[in-house]
């Protein structure tokens, strides 16, 4: 890699969901040009309205950029974006950097780095935490990993949408940290659902209950963020779907199996998400996990 | 009750543990006189050094005060303080107010109010949240309940050691809210132990892991407060013991049974505390719950 990025650099961004849109806003605000790609036409319209450049195909994006940020949902979508029909591999220039922000299996990520390296593409494994709120505000924490050279090349882009950028060593380490992060996120989210559903069952005033629980030792980021949505009971406005947590907690369960680690809380939380999906709510907002406890 | 309290009022305080000592500090700082009682002589020495007045018996306290704050561990100790040999009942003046800050079964609390009322003593059911840190800083949230008259009488005292004082209606409602609060505290604490023990098993750098997990959507009050103690692995410096959470989560389990509410996470957390106690660590700091997952 011969040069450093500057803020006129064009950055490719794939996946204009809640997280990707937040990253776009911060990249644009910091002077980057953003070429975006998404399967939904309305997402591309949104991007154009923000001042970004919609790309109608990955090939059209690949012709313009040598650094790509990917905010798709999972490893299957990442695989499709890279190696699927019309995918980036073979179209991105040699020396390009691919920043994968999805929550994925660490083993898959480690193998992916080697596969991309064979095509002269560097992988930055860079899952994030801070939620849609953090993405919008540019306050995400980035659990980055990858080669030092690729990481330094990508750093200005990472810093544009993350307030704290960690470099955790070889690619896959970021994914490993993110799985641990999701263990707590999933447990806290399901626990918020459990507590607020119990409060409802007991006839407690829910707004006051949430205020009290959030104010002291019972507080969590998830309770504060998802609690109001749980109380409102409207799960159609989807920030992140129940199915995402079924997937993320599955990665947690895989990690605990590999480590021979009896994580009882993680398993209980997984069952709460799975039960919510089983009742047909998998595509609803993940705050719908509270309905798993509303059995009457 | 004929008068309001003023800040020269003598306040009785029973139970000079981490929570009680924090309350003493704030009461003294706000100009109240504090008459304190504890079974440990060194706690009374501490009180004297702070400018408070040690009482060598409950009778000695009862002769000086008509409002008492009680920070003992549980309902058994509360029962002993009130109705045991040499207890307050029969010694406190008519019209006295007893502020019970312990985490107790709501049913016990509701019955207690009636029993005290027969002795012309008003009960304020006032469990707190915010931990030892909150007690020391005067930032506790108080889940108060009791009759409006008794509550207004007690309010200046409550406001001296709580930043936010809620009045939730009849005595027992505070206890009910506290049980719900402990559901989340216990789950979050056990989850912090689960996540950090898994990080240790996987060989991740623990200080950095805690920093990252605390910074985003995985954050909780418990993780931030107990995480450093878990990493240090020193559980002899006891702020709150494992056995306290065995007791508190038992109250949670009772509540979920009464409500016919399948709280899977609460039960998993309970088992983590019970397992820690079963390995002989019940009197250690509750951050020792992480050792429940360190099986090698």
Interface residues (C-beta under 8 A of the other chain):
Chain A: X128 X129 X130 X131 X134 X140 X141 X143 X164 X166 X168 X176 X177 X180 X181 X182 X183 X184 X185 X187 X188 X190 X191 X192 X194 X195 X197 X198 X199 X201 X202 X204 X208 X209 X212 X213 X215 X216 X217 X218 X219 X220 X221 X222 X223 X225 X255 X256 X259 X261 X262 X263 X264 X265 X266 X267 X268 X269 X271 X272 X293 X295
Chain B: X128 X129 X130 X131 X134 X140 X141 X143 X164 X166 X168 X176 X177 X180 X181 X182 X183 X184 X185 X187 X188 X190 X191 X192 X194 X195 X197 X198 X199 X201 X202 X204 X208 X209 X212 X213 X215 X216 X217 X218 X219 X220 X221 X222 X223 X225 X255 X256 X259 X261 X262 X263 X264 X265 X266 X267 X268 X269 X271 X272 X293 X295
